[in-house]
């Protein structure tokens, strides 16, 4: 199996468009998988407009290599 990472991804849709956002803790194999998990979890109308910024935030996110090989999943999220 491939190396997995714990990503800590902050993301917010700026005011005045919205005040939605939060922090996602995601186990993923790479940036693309992390982005896919978060974008599939996003619940708000019109968020697609900010996927470029979300992808940038995933790439810049703090990540930690995991010793085990857990399932790729959103471990926890705090969103508004």
C-alpha positions in Angstrom: 0.0 0.0 0.0 1.0 3.6 -0.5 2.2 6.0 2.2 -0.7 7.8 3.9 -0.7 11.2 5.5 -2.8 13.1 8.0 -3.6 16.5 6.5 -4.7 19.5 8.6 -6.5 21.7 6.0 -7.9 25.1 6.9 -10.3 26.6 4.3 -12.8 29.5 4.3 -15.0 31.1 1.7 -14.4 34.8 2.3 -17.0 37.4 3.3 -19.1 38.9 1.7 -19.7 35.8 -0.4 -20.1 33.7 2.7 -18.5 33.0 6.0 -18.4 29.3 5.6 -15.3 27.3 6.2 -13.4 25.4 8.8 -10.6 22.9 9.3 -10.5 19.4 7.9 -8.4 16.6 9.4 -8.0 14.1 6.6 -6.2 10.8 6.1 -5.2 10.6 2.4 -2.5 9.2 0.1 -1.8 12.5 -1.7 -3.1 16.0 -2.3 -5.6 14.9 -5.0 -7.2 12.3 -2.8 -7.4 14.8 0.1 -9.0 17.5 -2.2 -11.5 14.9 -3.5 -12.5 13.9 0.0 -13.0 17.5 1.2 -14.8 18.7 -2.0 -17.2 15.7 -1.8 -17.9 16.6 1.9 -18.5 20.3 1.3 -22.2 21.2 1.9 -22.7 24.8 0.8 -24.2 26.3 -2.4 -21.8 28.0 -4.7 -18.6 26.5 -3.1 -17.3 25.3 -6.4 -16.2 28.8 -7.2 -13.6 28.4 -4.4 -12.2 25.0 -5.3 -9.0 26.7 -6.7 -8.4 28.2 -3.3 -9.3 24.8 -1.6 -6.7 23.0 -3.8 -4.1 25.6 -2.9 -4.9 25.1 0.8 -4.6 21.3 0.5 -1.1 21.7 -1.2 0.0 24.1 1.6 -1.6 22.1 4.4 0.4 20.7 7.3 0.7 17.0 6.9 2.1 14.2 8.9 3.3 10.8 7.6 1.5 7.9 9.2 3.1 4.7 10.2 0.0 2.6 9.7 -2.0 2.4 6.5 -5.5 3.5 7.6 -8.4 3.9 5.3 -8.6 7.3 3.5 -11.2 9.3 5.3 -12.1 12.6 6.8 -11.2 12.0 10.4 -12.8 15.1 11.8 -14.0 18.5 10.7 -15.0 21.8 12.3 -17.0 23.9 9.9 -19.3 26.9 10.1 
